[in-house]
């Protein structure tokens, strides 16, 4: 599919936001090496929650929602700071600095 898009004239892809299918990121980078890759919000949140303890999932989910439901950038940035303060030491791999 990616090769076909390139063959039909797509010259540049700036960002891809695919599902978390194995090998897809590598395939995109091979055909469109300049493309940035970002996991969609739904899959990013699911991934984070799956890596957290069951007892923390509801609270962590609420804190994540504050980021991706923010209406303005400053609100999202503040929610991210708050998330890092609350969860950063508990889940450093989830809450990357």
N, C-alpha and C positions, 0 to 999 in steps of 0.2 A: 504494500500500500504506500509506504513512504517513497520507495523508488519510483512508483507510478506518479506520485505527486510531483516529484522532481522532474521526471520525464515530461510531464504535461505543462511545465513552466514555472512551478514554484521555485523561486530563486533563494529566498531567505525566510527562515523561521526564527522569530525572536524569542519566543517562549512556548513551551508545550506544557500542558497541564493534563496529563493522562491519568488513567487509573493506575494502580500499582501492580501492573502485570510484569512478571519476571522477564527480563531482557528488553523491555520496551525502551528504557532510558538509553541503553547501549545502542539500540537500533536507531533511535532518533539522533544520537550524537554521531553515528557513523554517516548518516545521510545528510544531516544538517548540523555540522560540528559547531557552528556559532550559536546554536539554540540553547537558551537556558532551560532548565527542567525544574518544574515545581509540582509537587504532589498536590492533588486537589484537596480542598479544605476537608471534605468528608473523610477521605482516606487518611489524611494527616491526623485528624482528631481520633479516628478509630485506632490508628497505629499507636498514638500516645496513650489512649485509654487501655489498650491491650497490654501495654508495657507497665501499667500501674497496678497497684494493689486494689483488690475489689473494694475495700473499705474507703479508698480515696477517690474512686472513679466519679462519683456524683459531684463532689466538690471540685475536682479537677475539670470536669466537663463544664461546670458553670463558669469557672475562671477562663477557660478557653473560649466559651461563647462570648464573653465580654470583649475579647479581641476581635473575632471575626464578625461580630454584629455591630461593632462601633460605627457610628455615622461619620465621624471625622478622624483624620489621621492622629491628631493629638490624643483623642480618646482611646484609640487602639494602642498607641505607644504607652500610655499610662496603664492600661490593662495588662500589657506585656510586662512592664516593670513590676507591677503587682504580682503577676504570675511567677516571675523569676524570684522575687523575694519570698513568696510563700512556698514554692515547690522546687526551686533551684537546687537546694542542698539534698532534698529527698529524692528527686529524679533528675540528676544532672544531664543524663543522656537525652531525656525528653525535652527539658528546658535548656536548650543550648544558649550559651551567652554570646 
